[in-house]
Structures are given as C-alpha cells and as structure tokens.
Amino acid sequence: MTYRALTSEEERARMAGLELAGKLVDSKTPLTTEKVQELYDFFLTSEQDFPEGVIGLGLAFGELVVAKTSWEWVRVIDEYGEETVVSPPDASINLSPISMIQKRLTNADAIDVAQLRDDTISAVQKMLDSGDYGRR
C-alpha cells in the first residue's frame, strides 16, 4: 500500500465535492455534524441516484473526522486501485470516509453520524496507541 499527498487536481475535486455537499443542504462549508446527518438522512430516504452527491457526503463526513483529529487527507494506492482517504500522519492506517458512507447507504443503514465519527476515531486511536501499525 502506498500513500501520497493529494495532487492539486485531487484537492480541487475534494473541495468541489465539499462545496456540492454544502449546496445540497444550503449551508456553508465545512458542514456541521447536524448538516452531515441531514444530508445522510436525505440520501438514505431518497430514491434518486446521485453518486456525486454521495461522494460529497463522504467527503463532508471525512472533514468531521479531520476537524476532531490531526489527521490528513491523502491518496492511497493498493492492489484494488486508488482512493482519497483520511490518515494519521506517518501511519499506515487509513479510513475511507467515502466508501464508509456509500456502503451504509447501500445497506440502507440508519446511522448517527456523530457516533460513527467518534467510533471510527476511537478504533483508529486504539491502533495508534497499540503501536501495531506500519509507518509510511
């Protein structure tokens, strides 16, 4: 697995996704936890297929994680492809907020966005505290 900084094009795409998420809930970015929850609940009950909006939601969820941690947006490349993820600096640990949200919506899971954020941070922090992880 390889990690690298986002290119300027990837950063622009990330920012565009966040802006789209903000427009969908008529809010400034970064979105509050309540606005991310509102957007999640909209997509959960919507019959519309709007992948760009769901990606924006995933990015907004990732921003909630970044806001509570010192973690950063990076690009991860592995045998399955590439993805924009959030990762603690220098650690070979990542979370994929876009995929996390997409999978939960696909499964029609009603979630508490704040709880998912906090549980995710806690799980990654336990890995960091254990010291049982690779460095990048």
C-alpha positions in Angstrom: 0.0 0.0 0.0 1.4 3.4 -1.0 0.4 6.8 0.4 0.9 10.2 -1.2 -0.3 13.7 -0.9 -3.2 14.8 -2.9 -2.4 16.4 -6.2 -3.7 19.9 -6.9 -6.3 18.3 -9.2 -7.4 15.9 -6.5 -7.5 18.7 -3.9 -9.7 20.7 -6.2 -12.0 17.7 -6.7 -12.2 17.3 -2.9 -13.1 20.9 -2.4 -15.7 20.8 -5.2 -17.3 17.7 -3.5 -17.4 19.6 -0.2 -19.0 22.6 -1.9 -21.6 20.4 -3.6 -22.5 18.8 -0.2 -22.9 22.3 1.2 -25.2 23.4 -1.6 -27.3 20.3 -1.1 -28.1 21.3 2.5 -28.0 25.1 1.8 -25.0 25.5 4.1 -21.5 26.9 4.2 -18.6 24.5 4.5 -17.3 22.9 6.4 -20.6 21.3 7.3 -21.6 20.8 10.9 -22.3 17.3 12.2 -26.0 18.2 12.1 -25.8 19.1 8.4 -23.9 16.0 7.5 -26.6 14.0 9.3 -29.3 15.9 7.4 -27.6 15.1 4.1 -27.1 11.4 5.1 -30.8 11.1 6.0 -31.8 12.7 2.7 -29.8 10.2 0.7 -31.0 7.3 2.9 -34.6 8.0 2.1 -34.1 9.3 -1.5 -34.8 7.2 -4.5 -32.5 9.4 -6.6 -29.2 8.1 -7.9 -26.8 10.9 -7.3 -23.3 9.4 -6.9 -21.5 12.8 -6.9 -23.7 14.0 -4.0 -22.9 10.8 -2.1 -19.2 11.4 -2.7 -19.7 14.9 -1.4 -21.4 13.5 1.7 -18.5 11.1 2.2 -16.0 14.0 2.0 -18.1 16.0 4.4 -18.0 13.1 6.8 -14.3 12.8 6.4 -14.0 16.5 7.3 -15.8 15.9 10.5 -13.0 13.4 11.4 -10.2 15.7 10.3 -11.8 18.5 12.4 -11.5 16.4 15.6 -8.0 14.9 14.9 -4.7 15.9 13.5 -5.2 13.5 10.6 -4.9 14.4 6.9 -6.3 13.8 3.5 -4.1 11.6 1.4 -4.3 9.3 -1.6 -3.8 5.6 -1.0 -2.9 3.2 -3.8 -3.1 -0.6 -3.4 -3.9 -3.7 -5.4 -7.6 -2.6 -5.7 -6.9 0.9 -7.1 -6.7 4.4 -5.6 -8.8 6.3 -3.1 -8.8 9.6 -1.3 -8.7 8.7 2.4 -8.0 10.2 5.9 -4.9 9.0 7.7 -3.0 9.9 10.8 0.3 11.5 9.7 3.1 9.0 9.1 0.9 6.0 10.0 0.0 3.3 7.5 -3.6 3.4 8.8 -6.5 5.0 7.0 -10.2 5.3 6.9 -12.2 5.7 3.7 -15.0 8.1 4.5 -16.5 8.0 1.0 -16.6 4.1 1.0 -17.9 4.1 4.6 -20.8 6.3 3.7 -21.5 4.6 0.3 -21.7 1.1 2.0 -24.0 2.3 4.7 -26.3 3.9 2.2 -26.3 0.8 0.0 -27.2 -1.3 3.1 -29.9 1.3 4.0 -28.4 1.7 7.4 -29.8 4.4 9.6 -26.8 5.8 11.4 -25.9 8.5 13.9 -23.2 10.4 12.0 -21.6 11.8 15.2 -21.4 8.3 16.8 -19.9 6.8 13.6 -17.3 9.6 13.6 -16.4 9.1 17.2 -16.4 5.3 17.0 -14.1 5.5 13.9 -11.7 7.9 15.6 -11.7 5.6 18.7 -10.9 2.5 16.6 -8.0 4.2 14.8 -6.7 5.7 18.0 -6.6 2.2 19.6 -4.5 1.1 16.7 -2.2 4.1 17.1 -1.9 3.5 20.9 -1.0 -0.1 20.4 1.9 0.8 18.2 1.0 -2.2 16.0 0.9 -0.4 12.6 3.3 0.3 9.8 4.9 3.7 9.0 4.6 5.4 5.7 
